[in-house]
């Protein structure tokens, strides 16, 4: 569809974001801005099994958490698939949609992932990263959404860093920021 002509300089979606006819995803529909269209990190939690041990991963995670203010990470103790599933269920809030990371999940490119998150609107999301043994099959079956970062298997520490980077990238895509250069 055609982008309506409008002076965006005084709006949330400033004219410098309109380069090459590109508007942020949030700036659409005859110039209206839907605040719920952009990722709100405070409505996202990561429930992760295990602690970060490697310093370089800790640094990367800290960087993206700083870029996604309000996003919460809850570390759960590892201790076998059944015990971990129980801890995840106990930590899950009633108003959160369960999103499990699994290699059998749906894969997205970064733009499609940003769109999928945008489609979630103002719903609260709880992304779950399992431990070394993976996630309990019943927990996977109960998930609203099964996400795959890749058909490859990653250590949970690296999966956490990759997910945070993709959440930040999705936010940048939605806002029309310069981080994503595709």
MISENU-450429 format. One record per atom (N, C-alpha, C, O): residue number from 1; atom name; x, y, z. Coordinates in pm, 1 decimal. Example, Ala and Ser with C-alpha at 12.3 -4.5 7.8 and 13.67 -1.06 7.14 Angstrom:
<nodes>
1	N	1319.0	-569.0	780.0
1	CA	1230.0	-450.0	780.0
1	C	1320.0	-330.0	780.0
1	O	1423.6	-331.9	846.5
2	N	1285.0	-225.0	708.0
2	CA	1367.0	-106.0	714.0
2	C	1290.0	3.0	787.0
2	O	1340.9	113.8	803.9
</nodes>
This chain:
<nodes>
1	N	82.4	-117.1	0.0
1	CA	0.0	0.0	0.0
1	C	86.5	123.0	0.0
1	O	206.2	113.8	27.4
2	N	30.6	236.3	-29.4
2	CA	106.6	360.2	-33.5
2	C	114.8	423.3	103.6
2	O	19.7	419.4	181.7
3	N	229.1	480.9	131.3
3	CA	248.7	550.6	257.0
3	C	190.4	690.4	242.0
3	O	228.3	762.6	149.9
4	N	98.8	730.6	330.6
4	CA	39.4	863.1	318.5
4	C	143.4	971.9	338.6
4	O	234.9	957.5	419.7
5	N	128.8	1081.1	264.1
5	CA	219.4	1195.0	278.8
5	C	183.7	1266.0	408.2
5	O	67.0	1294.8	434.5
6	N	284.6	1293.6	487.8
6	CA	261.5	1359.3	615.5
6	C	391.9	1415.1	666.4
6	O	498.4	1360.5	637.5
7	N	385.3	1522.5	741.4
7	CA	504.0	1576.5	805.6
7	C	524.5	1501.3	936.1
7	O	450.9	1522.4	1032.5
8	N	624.7	1413.3	939.5
8	CA	649.6	1328.9	1055.7
8	C	745.2	1394.2	1154.6
8	O	772.8	1336.3	1259.7
9	N	796.1	1512.7	1124.0
9	CA	902.3	1571.5	1205.6
9	C	861.0	1595.7	1349.8
9	O	946.1	1593.6	1438.6
10	N	732.4	1618.6	1375.7
10	CA	690.0	1643.8	1512.7
10	C	630.6	1519.3	1577.5
10	O	581.2	1525.8	1690.1
11	N	634.9	1408.0	1508.9
11	CA	572.0	1286.2	1557.6
11	C	675.4	1193.2	1618.8
11	O	795.6	1217.4	1608.1
12	N	628.9	1087.6	1682.3
12	CA	716.6	983.4	1736.1
12	C	800.9	923.6	1624.3
12	O	916.2	886.2	1646.0
13	N	744.1	914.9	1506.0
13	CA	810.9	857.8	1390.5
13	C	870.5	972.3	1309.8
13	O	806.5	1021.7	1217.0
14	N	989.1	1014.6	1342.7
14	CA	1046.1	1133.3	1281.3
14	C	1085.9	1110.5	1136.0
14	O	1102.6	996.9	1091.4
15	N	1100.6	1220.3	1063.6
15	CA	1126.6	1213.3	920.4
15	C	1259.6	1146.4	888.0
15	O	1276.1	1093.5	778.1
16	N	1355.0	1147.5	981.2
16	CA	1482.9	1081.6	951.9
16	C	1468.5	929.6	946.9
16	O	1559.9	860.6	901.8
17	N	1355.1	876.8	992.6
17	CA	1331.3	733.0	984.3
17	C	1266.9	693.8	852.1
17	O	1246.0	575.2	826.4
18	N	1235.1	792.6	767.4
18	CA	1161.4	763.7	645.4
18	C	1252.1	741.6	524.9
18	O	1203.8	736.5	411.8
19	N	1381.2	728.6	547.0
19	CA	1474.3	711.6	436.7
19	C	1430.9	605.3	337.9
19	O	1388.1	496.9	377.2
20	N	1441.7	635.9	210.8
20	CA	1408.7	543.4	101.3
20	C	1266.1	490.0	111.9
20	O	1239.1	375.4	75.9
21	N	1174.5	574.5	162.0
21	CA	1034.9	534.2	170.9
21	C	1006.1	431.3	278.8
21	O	899.3	370.0	279.5
22	N	1100.3	412.1	369.4
22	CA	1085.4	311.9	473.8
22	C	1032.4	375.6	601.1
22	O	1095.0	466.5	655.6
23	N	921.1	330.3	647.7
23	CA	866.1	377.5	773.4
23	C	878.6	268.0	877.2
23	O	873.9	149.8	842.9
24	N	894.3	304.4	1002.7
24	CA	891.8	202.5	1105.5
24	C	758.2	129.0	1103.3
24	O	656.1	185.2	1063.6
25	N	759.7	4.2	1145.9
25	CA	638.0	-75.0	1145.8
25	C	529.3	-6.2	1226.9
25	O	411.2	-17.5	1194.0
26	N	567.9	65.6	1333.5
26	CA	469.4	129.9	1420.2
26	C	405.7	251.9	1355.5
26	O	303.0	299.4	1404.0
27	N	463.5	304.6	1246.7
27	CA	413.2	425.4	1182.3
27	C	338.7	384.3	1056.3
27	O	398.9	367.5	950.2
28	N	209.9	368.5	1068.5
28	CA	133.8	320.7	955.1
28	C	-11.2	364.0	967.7
28	O	-46.2	440.0	1058.0
29	N	-93.4	317.0	879.6
29	CA	-236.8	343.3	882.3
29	C	-268.1	492.4	889.7
29	O	-311.3	543.0	993.2
30	N	-246.0	560.3	780.3
30	CA	-276.7	702.6	767.8
30	C	-208.0	785.6	874.4
30	O	-264.1	884.1	922.6
31	N	-88.5	747.3	911.2
31	CA	-8.9	829.3	1001.4
31	C	-36.6	807.6	1148.7
31	O	15.6	882.2	1231.6
32	N	-115.2	710.1	1184.0
32	CA	-139.5	685.9	1325.9
32	C	-29.3	598.2	1381.9
32	O	32.7	520.9	1308.8
33	N	-5.2	609.9	1510.0
33	CA	95.8	529.3	1576.1
33	C	26.7	447.1	1682.8
33	O	-40.5	501.0	1770.8
34	N	43.6	316.9	1674.5
34	CA	-10.5	227.4	1775.9
34	C	101.4	191.5	1871.8
34	O	194.2	119.5	1835.0
35	N	93.6	240.6	1993.3
35	CA	199.7	214.4	2090.4
35	C	217.1	65.6	2115.3
35	O	328.8	20.6	2141.1
36	N	109.5	-11.9	2108.3
36	CA	120.5	-154.7	2135.4
36	C	189.2	-229.6	2021.7
36	O	221.6	-347.5	2035.8
37	N	211.8	-161.5	1908.5
37	CA	271.1	-227.8	1794.1
37	C	420.8	-250.3	1811.7
37	O	477.6	-338.3	1747.1
38	N	484.4	-173.6	1896.4
38	CA	627.7	-185.6	1916.9
38	C	651.7	-272.0	2040.4
38	O	579.2	-261.7	2139.5
39	N	752.7	-356.2	2033.8
39	CA	784.7	-445.1	2145.2
39	C	801.4	-364.1	2272.9
39	O	872.8	-263.8	2276.2
40	N	735.0	-409.1	2376.3
40	CA	750.4	-349.9	2508.3
40	C	827.4	-451.9	2592.6
40	O	769.9	-551.0	2637.5
41	N	957.8	-428.0	2614.4
41	CA	1038.7	-526.7	2686.7
41	C	986.1	-559.7	2825.8
41	O	1012.4	-668.5	2877.0
42	N	912.4	-467.9	2887.9
42	CA	862.2	-496.0	3022.6
42	C	749.0	-599.1	3021.3
42	O	705.4	-643.7	3127.5
43	N	701.3	-637.2	2903.6
43	CA	598.0	-740.0	2892.1
43	C	658.0	-875.1	2851.2
43	O	586.0	-969.3	2818.1
44	N	791.7	-882.1	2854.3
44	CA	861.6	-1005.5	2815.1
44	C	949.3	-1051.8	2930.6
44	O	1019.9	-972.6	2993.0
45	N	943.2	-1181.1	2957.3
45	CA	1033.5	-1241.8	3054.8
45	C	1101.0	-1360.7	2991.2
45	O	1043.3	-1429.4	2907.0
46	N	1224.0	-1384.2	3032.5
46	CA	1295.6	-1505.3	2994.0
46	C	1304.4	-1593.6	3117.2
46	O	1356.3	-1551.8	3220.7
47	N	1254.2	-1714.4	3106.4
47	CA	1267.5	-1814.2	3212.0
47	C	1372.4	-1912.3	3161.9
47	O	1348.8	-1986.5	3066.6
48	N	1487.1	-1912.1	3226.2
48	CA	1599.6	-1989.0	3175.0
48	C	1652.0	-2085.0	3280.5
48	O	1662.1	-2050.4	3398.2
49	N	1684.6	-2204.2	3237.6
49	CA	1740.3	-2303.8	3327.6
49	C	1891.6	-2289.5	3325.8
49	O	1954.3	-2292.9	3219.9
50	N	1948.7	-2273.7	3442.9
50	CA	2094.2	-2264.3	3454.9
50	C	2142.9	-2121.2	3463.1
50	O	2071.6	-2026.1	3431.1
51	N	2266.1	-2109.6	3506.8
51	CA	2329.2	-1978.7	3524.0
51	C	2429.0	-1954.2	3412.3
51	O	2476.5	-2047.0	3346.7
52	N	2459.4	-1826.9	3392.7
52	CA	2564.5	-1790.7	3297.1
52	C	2699.7	-1810.1	3364.1
52	O	2722.2	-1760.6	3474.6
53	N	2788.6	-1881.0	3298.7
53	CA	2920.2	-1907.0	3355.2
53	C	3032.0	-1836.8	3278.3
53	O	3130.7	-1793.5	3337.8
54	N	3017.0	-1825.7	3150.2
54	CA	3123.2	-1767.3	3067.3
54	C	3114.8	-1615.0	3069.6
54	O	3008.2	-1557.3	3047.5
55	N	3227.3	-1551.1	3096.3
55	CA	3232.2	-1405.6	3107.9
55	C	3188.3	-1332.9	2982.5
55	O	3117.9	-1232.2	2990.9
56	N	3228.5	-1382.0	2866.2
56	CA	3193.4	-1312.8	2741.7
56	C	3043.3	-1320.7	2715.0
56	O	2986.3	-1229.0	2655.8
57	N	2978.4	-1429.6	2758.1
57	CA	2832.7	-1440.3	2742.1
57	C	2765.1	-1345.0	2840.5
57	O	2667.4	-1279.2	2805.0
58	N	2815.6	-1336.8	2963.5
58	CA	2760.9	-1244.1	3062.8
58	C	2766.8	-1099.9	3011.2
58	O	2671.8	-1023.4	3028.0
59	N	2877.6	-1064.0	2949.3
59	CA	2892.3	-928.5	2894.4
59	C	2790.1	-902.0	2783.9
59	O	2728.2	-795.7	2779.8
60	N	2773.2	-999.1	2694.9
60	CA	2676.4	-983.5	2586.6
60	C	2534.8	-973.3	2638.0
60	O	2457.9	-889.0	2591.8
61	N	2498.9	-1058.2	2733.3
61	CA	2365.3	-1055.0	2792.4
61	C	2342.1	-920.5	2861.1
61	O	2235.6	-860.7	2846.0
62	N	2440.5	-873.2	2935.8
62	CA	2427.4	-743.4	3004.2
62	C	2405.7	-630.4	2903.8
62	O	2326.3	-539.7	2928.7
63	N	2475.5	-635.3	2791.1
63	CA	2460.3	-532.7	2687.5
63	C	2316.9	-528.1	2635.9
63	O	2258.0	-420.3	2627.4
64	N	2259.6	-644.2	2601.2
64	CA	2124.0	-645.8	2545.9
64	C	2018.2	-618.8	2652.0
64	O	1913.5	-562.5	2620.3
65	N	2042.4	-657.0	2776.4
65	CA	1947.3	-622.9	2882.1
65	C	1943.8	-472.0	2904.7
65	O	1838.9	-416.2	2936.8
66	N	2058.0	-406.5	2887.9
66	CA	2062.7	-260.7	2899.9
66	C	1985.2	-196.1	2784.3
66	O	1921.5	-92.3	2802.5
67	N	1990.7	-256.7	2667.6
67	CA	1920.5	-205.0	2549.9
67	C	1770.9	-237.3	2551.4
67	O	1693.5	-178.0	2476.3
68	N	1730.7	-331.5	2637.0
68	CA	1590.0	-372.1	2648.3
68	C	1542.7	-349.7	2792.2
68	O	1513.0	-445.7	2863.3
69	N	1535.5	-223.3	2835.2
69	CA	1500.3	-197.0	2975.1
69	C	1361.6	-251.5	3008.6
69	O	1266.9	-237.0	2931.4
70	N	1352.3	-313.4	3123.8
70	CA	1226.2	-370.4	3169.3
70	C	1215.5	-520.2	3145.5
70	O	1138.3	-588.1	3213.2
71	N	1292.2	-572.8	3049.8
71	CA	1289.1	-716.5	3024.1
71	C	1349.7	-788.2	3144.6
71	O	1455.3	-748.8	3194.0
72	N	1283.8	-891.5	3190.8
72	CA	1329.0	-964.6	3308.1
72	C	1379.7	-1102.7	3269.2
72	O	1327.2	-1167.1	3178.4
73	N	1482.9	-1146.2	3340.4
73	CA	1535.7	-1281.4	3322.5
73	C	1529.7	-1350.3	3457.4
73	O	1582.5	-1300.0	3556.6
74	N	1465.6	-1464.4	3460.5
74	CA	1457.3	-1544.4	3581.9
74	C	1535.7	-1672.5	3559.0
74	O	1501.5	-1753.3	3472.7
75	N	1641.6	-1690.0	3637.7
75	CA	1722.7	-1811.2	3627.1
75	C	1667.1	-1917.0	3721.5
75	O	1643.1	-1891.2	3839.5
76	N	1647.2	-2036.0	3667.2
76	CA	1595.4	-2148.4	3744.9
76	C	1704.6	-2252.8	3761.0
76	O	1790.4	-2268.0	3674.1
77	N	1701.1	-2324.2	3871.6
77	CA	1802.5	-2427.2	3897.5
77	C	1784.9	-2544.3	3801.9
77	O	1673.0	-2587.1	3773.5
78	N	1896.9	-2595.0	3753.0
78	CA	1888.7	-2715.6	3671.4
78	C	1885.0	-2836.1	3764.7
78	O	1936.3	-2832.3	3876.5
79	N	1823.0	-2942.5	3715.8
79	CA	1811.4	-3059.3	3802.7
79	C	1723.9	-3166.8	3742.8
79	O	1647.4	-3231.6	3814.2
80	N	1733.8	-3186.3	3615.5
80	CA	1653.3	-3289.0	3550.0
80	C	1529.7	-3229.1	3486.5
80	O	1473.8	-3130.5	3534.5
81	N	1488.8	-3290.7	3378.0
81	CA	1380.5	-3238.1	3296.2
81	C	1249.1	-3219.1	3374.3
81	O	1184.5	-3115.2	3361.0
82	N	1209.5	-3317.1	3454.6
82	CA	1082.8	-3308.5	3527.6
82	C	1085.9	-3196.8	3631.4
82	O	990.3	-3120.0	3642.6
83	N	1193.6	-3187.3	3706.4
83	CA	1206.7	-3083.4	3809.2
83	C	1212.3	-2944.2	3745.0
83	O	1154.5	-2848.7	3796.9
84	N	1281.6	-2934.2	3632.9
84	CA	1288.8	-2805.5	3562.9
84	C	1152.0	-2764.0	3510.4
84	O	1115.0	-2646.9	3519.6
85	N	1076.4	-2859.0	3455.3
85	CA	941.4	-2828.9	3404.6
85	C	851.3	-2781.1	3517.4
85	O	772.1	-2688.5	3499.5
86	N	863.3	-2843.6	3632.3
86	CA	784.4	-2802.8	3749.1
86	C	820.0	-2659.4	3790.4
86	O	731.2	-2579.8	3820.8
87	N	948.8	-2626.9	3791.4
87	CA	993.0	-2491.8	3828.3
87	C	944.9	-2388.6	3725.9
87	O	908.3	-2277.0	3762.9
88	N	944.8	-2424.9	3599.6
88	CA	897.9	-2334.8	3493.9
88	C	748.8	-2308.2	3510.5
88	O	704.6	-2193.5	3503.2
89	N	671.7	-2413.4	3532.7
89	CA	526.4	-2397.3	3552.3
89	C	497.5	-2309.0	3674.1
89	O	406.6	-2226.0	3671.3
90	N	575.4	-2327.6	3780.8
90	CA	555.6	-2248.0	3902.2
90	C	591.3	-2100.7	3879.1
90	O	529.4	-2011.9	3937.7
91	N	689.5	-2075.5	3795.0
91	CA	733.6	-1937.5	3768.8
91	C	645.7	-1865.3	3666.9
91	O	644.0	-1742.3	3662.4
92	N	573.9	-1940.2	3586.3
92	CA	490.3	-1882.6	3480.9
92	C	371.2	-1809.8	3542.6
92	O	299.1	-1865.8	3625.1
93	N	351.6	-1686.1	3502.5
93	CA	238.4	-1607.3	3552.5
93	C	112.9	-1642.8	3473.0
93	O	122.3	-1680.3	3356.1
94	N	-3.5	-1631.2	3535.1
94	CA	-128.3	-1668.8	3466.5
94	C	-155.6	-1588.4	3338.7
94	O	-220.7	-1638.6	3247.1
95	N	-106.7	-1465.3	3332.1
95	CA	-134.5	-1381.0	3215.2
95	C	-26.3	-1389.1	3107.3
95	O	-30.5	-1313.3	3010.4
96	N	70.2	-1479.6	3122.6
96	CA	178.2	-1492.1	3025.3
96	C	151.6	-1603.9	2926.5
96	O	100.0	-1709.8	2962.2
97	N	187.7	-1578.5	2802.0
97	CA	186.1	-1683.3	2700.4
97	C	320.5	-1754.7	2705.8
97	O	425.9	-1691.1	2708.3
98	N	315.6	-1885.4	2707.6
98	CA	436.6	-1967.0	2714.0
98	C	495.1	-1983.1	2573.9
98	O	428.7	-2032.5	2482.7
99	N	620.7	-1940.6	2558.4
99	CA	693.7	-1955.9	2433.0
99	C	817.9	-2038.7	2465.0
99	O	906.6	-1992.7	2537.0
100	N	824.5	-2160.2	2412.0
100	CA	939.6	-2245.6	2439.8
100	C	1035.8	-2242.3	2321.6
100	O	994.5	-2241.5	2205.7
101	N	1163.5	-2240.5	2353.3
101	CA	1266.0	-2249.7	2250.3
101	C	1302.6	-2395.7	2234.6
101	O	1344.8	-2461.4	2329.8
102	N	1285.9	-2445.7	2113.3
102	CA	1313.5	-2586.2	2084.5
102	C	1354.1	-2598.3	1938.7
102	O	1305.7	-2523.0	1854.1
103	N	1441.4	-2691.4	1909.0
103	CA	1486.0	-2707.5	1770.5
103	C	1372.6	-2754.2	1680.0
103	O	1381.9	-2740.6	1558.0
104	N	1265.2	-2809.3	1738.1
104	CA	1149.9	-2851.0	1657.3
104	C	1052.0	-2736.1	1634.1
104	O	950.6	-2754.1	1566.6
105	N	1081.1	-2619.1	1688.9
105	CA	989.7	-2505.6	1678.7
105	C	991.3	-2440.1	1542.4
105	O	1061.6	-2483.2	1451.0
106	N	912.5	-2335.5	1531.1
106	CA	902.3	-2261.2	1406.5
106	C	1020.5	-2165.2	1394.8
106	O	1051.3	-2092.2	1489.1
107	N	1085.7	-2165.6	1280.6
107	CA	1197.0	-2075.7	1255.4
107	C	1150.6	-1952.0	1180.2
107	O	1057.8	-1959.1	1099.6
108	N	1213.4	-1841.0	1205.7
108	CA	1180.6	-1714.0	1142.0
108	C	1308.4	-1644.8	1099.2
108	O	1414.1	-1665.7	1158.8
109	N	1298.9	-1562.3	995.6
109	CA	1406.8	-1467.0	975.3
109	C	1376.9	-1350.1	1069.1
109	O	1270.5	-1346.9	1130.8
110	N	1467.4	-1255.5	1080.7
110	CA	1454.1	-1149.5	1180.3
110	C	1332.2	-1060.8	1156.8
110	O	1265.6	-1020.9	1252.3
111	N	1302.2	-1029.6	1031.0
111	CA	1187.2	-943.7	1000.8
111	C	1056.9	-1016.5	1034.4
111	O	965.2	-956.3	1090.3
112	N	1048.0	-1144.5	1001.0
112	CA	927.9	-1222.6	1032.7
112	C	911.8	-1238.1	1184.1
112	O	799.6	-1235.4	1234.7
113	N	1022.0	-1254.1	1256.4
113	CA	1017.2	-1263.0	1402.0
113	C	963.6	-1132.5	1460.6
113	O	880.8	-1134.7	1551.6
114	N	1010.3	-1019.7	1409.0
114	CA	960.0	-889.6	1454.4
114	C	809.4	-879.0	1428.5
114	O	735.1	-827.7	1512.2
115	N	765.5	-927.2	1313.4
115	CA	623.4	-926.4	1281.5
115	C	542.9	-1016.2	1373.3
115	O	432.5	-980.6	1414.4
116	N	597.6	-1132.4	1405.8
116	CA	528.4	-1226.4	1495.8
116	C	513.3	-1165.1	1634.1
116	O	408.7	-1178.5	1697.7
117	N	619.0	-1097.1	1680.7
117	CA	611.3	-1029.5	1810.2
117	C	510.6	-915.7	1806.2
117	O	435.6	-894.4	1901.5
118	N	509.5	-843.3	1696.0
118	CA	414.2	-733.9	1681.6
118	C	271.8	-788.3	1684.3
118	O	181.9	-725.7	1740.6
119	N	251.6	-904.0	1623.7
119	CA	120.1	-967.4	1622.9
119	C	74.1	-1009.1	1761.7
119	O	-45.3	-1028.4	1784.4
120	N	168.2	-1023.1	1854.8
120	CA	132.5	-1057.4	1992.8
120	C	74.1	-938.1	2066.6
120	O	15.5	-953.0	2173.8
121	N	90.4	-819.4	2008.6
121	CA	32.8	-698.7	2067.6
121	C	82.9	-674.1	2208.4
121	O	203.3	-673.3	2233.9
122	N	-10.9	-654.2	2299.3
122	CA	24.7	-620.2	2437.0
122	C	26.0	-742.6	2528.4
122	O	33.3	-728.5	2650.5
123	N	18.9	-862.0	2470.5
123	CA	21.4	-983.1	2553.0
123	C	157.6	-999.3	2619.1
123	O	260.1	-960.5	2563.0
124	N	157.7	-1056.2	2737.1
124	CA	283.0	-1086.1	2806.6
124	C	337.0	-1219.3	2754.1
124	O	262.7	-1315.9	2736.6
125	N	467.2	-1221.8	2729.6
125	CA	531.4	-1342.4	2676.7
125	C	637.7	-1390.8	2773.7
125	O	712.9	-1311.1	2829.7
126	N	643.4	-1520.5	2793.1
126	CA	748.1	-1582.7	2873.7
126	C	823.3	-1679.2	2782.5
126	O	772.3	-1786.0	2748.7
127	N	944.4	-1641.0	2743.1
127	CA	1030.1	-1726.4	2660.5
127	C	1105.0	-1820.6	2754.1
127	O	1166.1	-1777.0	2851.6
128	N	1099.8	-1949.7	2723.8
128	CA	1162.2	-2050.5	2809.4
128	C	1276.9	-2118.0	2736.0
128	O	1261.3	-2167.3	2624.3
129	N	1392.5	-2118.9	2801.4
129	CA	1510.3	-2189.1	2750.2
129	C	1542.7	-2298.6	2849.6
129	O	1571.5	-2270.9	2966.0
130	N	1538.3	-2421.8	2804.7
130	CA	1560.1	-2536.9	2891.9
130	C	1706.0	-2561.0	2923.4
130	O	1794.7	-2490.5	2875.4
131	N	1728.6	-2660.8	3003.8
131	CA	1863.4	-2698.7	3043.7
131	C	1926.8	-2795.6	2945.7
131	O	1882.9	-2808.4	2831.4
132	N	2029.4	-2862.7	2991.5
132	CA	2108.3	-2952.0	2906.0
132	C	2025.6	-3067.1	2848.2
132	O	2053.8	-3114.1	2738.0
133	N	1924.1	-3112.6	2921.7
133	CA	1841.9	-3223.9	2873.9
133	C	1724.4	-3179.3	2788.7
133	O	1646.6	-3262.6	2742.1
134	N	1710.7	-3049.8	2767.7
134	CA	1598.8	-2998.5	2689.3
134	C	1476.8	-2973.7	2775.4
134	O	1486.8	-2965.1	2897.8
135	N	1361.7	-2962.1	2711.4
135	CA	1237.1	-2932.7	2781.1
135	C	1145.8	-3054.6	2784.4
135	O	1145.7	-3136.9	2692.9
136	N	1069.3	-3064.2	2890.5
136	CA	972.7	-3171.0	2907.7
136	C	871.5	-3167.8	2792.0
136	O	820.6	-3060.7	2758.9
137	N	841.6	-3282.7	2730.0
137	CA	746.8	-3285.0	2618.1
137	C	609.5	-3226.6	2652.0
137	O	547.2	-3163.1	2567.0
138	N	561.9	-3247.0	2773.9
138	CA	431.5	-3191.3	2813.6
138	C	437.5	-3038.4	2818.0
138	O	340.2	-2971.3	2783.5
139	N	550.4	-2984.0	2860.0
139	CA	567.3	-2838.7	2863.4
139	C	568.0	-2782.8	2720.8
139	O	506.8	-2679.5	2693.8
140	N	637.7	-2851.8	2629.9
140	CA	638.7	-2810.5	2489.4
140	C	497.6	-2812.9	2431.6
140	O	457.9	-2722.2	2358.4
141	N	422.5	-2917.0	2465.1
141	CA	286.4	-2930.8	2412.9
141	C	194.1	-2821.6	2466.3
141	O	100.4	-2780.9	2397.6
142	N	219.6	-2774.0	2587.8
142	CA	136.1	-2670.8	2649.1
142	C	169.1	-2530.4	2599.1
142	O	95.4	-2435.8	2626.9
143	N	278.2	-2516.4	2526.2
143	CA	322.5	-2383.6	2482.0
143	C	228.4	-2323.9	2378.1
143	O	174.2	-2394.0	2292.6
144	N	210.9	-2195.1	2387.9
144	CA	134.0	-2120.4	2288.7
144	C	210.8	-2114.3	2157.4
144	O	153.3	-2112.3	2048.6
145	N	343.5	-2111.3	2172.0
145	CA	428.9	-2089.7	2056.4
145	C	558.8	-2165.2	2080.7
145	O	617.9	-2154.7	2188.1
146	N	603.1	-2241.0	1981.3
146	CA	731.8	-2310.2	1986.3
146	C	824.1	-2243.3	1885.8
146	O	795.6	-2240.5	1766.0
147	N	933.8	-2190.1	1935.0
147	CA	1026.2	-2110.1	1854.9
147	C	1159.1	-2182.8	1839.4
147	O	1210.5	-2241.8	1934.5
148	N	1213.3	-2177.9	1719.8
148	CA	1346.2	-2232.0	1695.0
148	C	1437.8	-2118.4	1651.3
148	O	1405.8	-2044.3	1558.3
149	N	1550.5	-2105.3	1717.9
149	CA	1650.5	-2007.5	1674.4
149	C	1727.0	-2059.6	1553.3
149	O	1780.4	-1982.6	1473.4
150	N	1730.9	-2192.5	1541.7
150	CA	1805.2	-2257.3	1434.4
150	C	1775.9	-2406.7	1442.3
150	O	1739.0	-2456.3	1548.7
151	N	1791.6	-2479.5	1331.3
151	CA	1779.8	-2625.4	1342.5
151	C	1896.8	-2686.1	1420.4
151	O	1892.0	-2802.9	1458.9
152	N	2000.1	-2608.1	1443.1
152	CA	2114.6	-2655.4	1521.5
152	C	2082.9	-2644.1	1670.4
152	O	1993.7	-2569.0	1710.1
153	N	2155.1	-2717.8	1750.8
153	CA	2140.5	-2712.0	1895.8
153	C	2250.5	-2623.0	1952.4
153	O	2366.7	-2633.8	1913.3
154	N	2212.6	-2534.5	2045.3
154	CA	2308.2	-2443.3	2108.6
154	C	2309.1	-2466.1	2259.1
154	O	2208.5	-2508.6	2315.8
155	N	2421.8	-2438.5	2324.2
155	CA	2421.8	-2438.7	2470.6
155	C	2322.2	-2333.1	2520.0
155	O	2302.1	-2231.0	2454.3
156	N	2260.2	-2357.9	2635.5
156	CA	2156.6	-2265.0	2681.4
156	C	2209.6	-2124.1	2702.4
156	O	2135.4	-2027.4	2684.8
157	N	2336.7	-2110.4	2739.8
157	CA	2395.1	-1976.8	2757.0
157	C	2394.9	-1900.2	2624.4
157	O	2357.6	-1783.0	2619.6
158	N	2436.1	-1966.4	2519.2
158	CA	2441.9	-1903.2	2388.3
158	C	2301.2	-1876.5	2334.5
158	O	2277.5	-1773.6	2271.3
159	N	2208.5	-1968.4	2359.3
159	CA	2069.4	-1948.2	2316.9
159	C	2011.5	-1823.5	2383.8
159	O	1937.3	-1748.4	2320.6
160	N	2044.4	-1801.4	2509.6
160	CA	1995.8	-1682.7	2580.4
160	C	2047.4	-1555.2	2514.4
160	O	1971.7	-1460.7	2492.2
161	N	2176.3	-1553.6	2483.6
161	CA	2235.6	-1437.1	2418.5
161	C	2174.7	-1414.3	2280.3
161	O	2143.0	-1300.8	2244.8
162	N	2158.2	-1521.0	2202.2
162	CA	2098.8	-1509.1	2069.0
162	C	1954.5	-1458.7	2075.5
162	O	1914.4	-1374.7	1994.9
163	N	1877.1	-1509.1	2170.4
163	CA	1738.4	-1464.3	2183.6
163	C	1732.5	-1316.7	2221.0
163	O	1653.3	-1241.6	2164.0
164	N	1814.8	-1274.6	2315.3
164	CA	1815.5	-1132.8	2353.2
164	C	1854.1	-1044.4	2235.1
164	O	1795.0	-938.4	2214.3
165	N	1953.2	-1087.9	2158.0
165	CA	1993.4	-1010.0	2040.7
165	C	1877.8	-1000.8	1941.3
165	O	1853.4	-894.0	1885.2
166	N	1807.2	-1110.1	1919.1
166	CA	1696.0	-1109.0	1823.9
166	C	1578.4	-1025.9	1875.0
166	O	1508.5	-963.6	1795.2
167	N	1555.4	-1023.7	2005.4
167	CA	1451.6	-937.1	2061.1
167	C	1487.5	-790.2	2040.2
167	O	1402.3	-708.7	2004.8
168	N	1615.3	-757.8	2062.8
168	CA	1659.4	-620.2	2039.5
168	C	1649.2	-585.1	1890.8
168	O	1603.7	-476.3	1855.4
169	N	1691.1	-676.3	1805.3
169	CA	1683.4	-653.6	1660.2
169	C	1537.4	-634.4	1617.9
169	O	1507.8	-546.6	1536.9
170	N	1446.9	-715.0	1671.4
170	CA	1304.8	-702.5	1638.2
170	C	1251.8	-565.6	1679.3
170	O	1176.1	-503.0	1605.2
171	N	1291.3	-519.8	1796.4
171	CA	1250.1	-386.7	1841.3
171	C	1304.1	-279.8	1746.8
171	O	1232.9	-185.4	1712.5
172	N	1427.8	-293.8	1705.4
172	CA	1488.6	-198.9	1612.7
172	C	1417.6	-200.5	1477.8
172	O	1396.0	-94.9	1418.4
173	N	1381.4	-317.5	1429.1
173	CA	1307.3	-329.8	1303.0
173	C	1173.4	-258.2	1315.0
173	O	1135.0	-182.4	1225.9
174	N	1103.3	-281.8	1423.4
174	CA	972.5	-220.0	1442.9
174	C	981.3	-68.7	1452.8
174	O	891.0	2.1	1408.2
175	N	1088.5	-19.2	1510.6
175	CA	1103.8	124.3	1527.3
175	C	1170.7	189.7	1406.1
175	O	1182.9	312.0	1400.0
176	N	1213.5	108.4	1310.7
176	CA	1281.2	162.6	1193.4
176	C	1422.4	211.0	1222.9
176	O	1476.2	295.4	1151.2
177	N	1481.7	157.5	1327.9
177	CA	1615.9	198.6	1369.5
177	C	1723.5	143.9	1277.9
177	O	1697.3	57.6	1194.2
178	N	1844.7	194.5	1294.3
178	CA	1955.0	156.0	1204.3
178	C	2023.2	24.0	1238.1
178	O	2108.2	-21.0	1161.2
179	N	1989.2	-40.1	1350.4
179	CA	2059.2	-162.2	1392.3
179	C	2046.5	-273.5	1287.5
179	O	2144.4	-341.0	1255.8
180	N	1925.2	-292.0	1234.1
180	CA	1902.2	-398.0	1136.3
180	C	1922.8	-341.3	995.3
180	O	1850.3	-251.3	952.9
181	N	2019.7	-393.3	924.9
181	CA	2052.6	-342.9	790.2
181	C	2029.9	-451.3	686.6
181	O	2125.6	-509.1	635.0
182	N	1905.3	-479.2	656.0
182	CA	1877.5	-583.0	557.1
182	C	1818.1	-523.3	431.5
182	O	1788.2	-596.1	336.8
</nodes>
